[in-house]
């Protein structure tokens, strides 16, 4: 077993926190006003699970495997030798992704698979992946407002 383990935490964006707080807080207040006590309790539980997932999302590189863990419900592994491309994205289409910021990376692997993540230290994370698989194509924005830069490594 390879003991060389690198752990990257998820970046947490205020936009994501705000959306969650408004959604859960608003529905909680509505439940209290309508005296829906059981629904209010369920809302509190959903909030606690979401907060736990936010605080525990990790991207762990262990050997040639990337382990993506978020809370108690999400645990996925990616063989880094199958990664084809890493691309910056600000897409919020996949709200269930283990990424708690709008500053996201989409990792394309195998033939059709991808996962969206948001490591706090993106440059260090990408460099760690490139040390394992130098064939990964990296597409990152040059500067705010500019088009994506294509760079093969």
Residue, then its C-alpha position, 0 to 999 in steps of 0.5 A: x500500500x502506498x503511504x504517499x497520501x495527499x489531501x485537498x479540502x473543498x473550497x467553500x464559496x459564499x454563493x453556495x452557502x447563501x443559496x443553502x442558507x436561504x433555501x433551508x432557512x426560508x423553508x424552515x420559517x415557512x414550516x414554523x409559521x404553518x406549524x408543520x413541526x415534523x417538516x421543520x425537524x426534517x428541514x433541520x436534519x437536511x441542514x445538518x447533513x448538508x453542513x456536515x457534507x460541506x465541512x468534510x468534503x475531501x479530495x484524497x490522492x493515494x497512489x494512482x487513485x483519487x478518492x472523492x469523499x463528501x459527508x456520509x453519502x458520497x464516496x467515489x474513486x477515480x483511477x488517475x491513469x484514466x483521466x483524459x482532461x481537466x477543465x475549469x467550469x463555473x457551471x451550477x447545473x450539477x448541484x449534487x457535485x461534491x464541489x462547494x464553490x463556483x470555482x470548479x474543476x471537471x475531471x473527465x475520465x474513462x470514455x464518458x465519465x466526469x466528476x466536478x470538484x472544487x479543491x481549495x488549492x487548484x494549481x497544486x491539485x492539478x500539478x499532483x495529478x499531472x505528476x501521476x498522469x502527464x497525458x492529462x489535457x488541462x483547460x484553464x482560463x487565462x484571466x477573468x473574462x477570457x476564453x479557455x486556454x488549451x494546453x496539452x502536457 
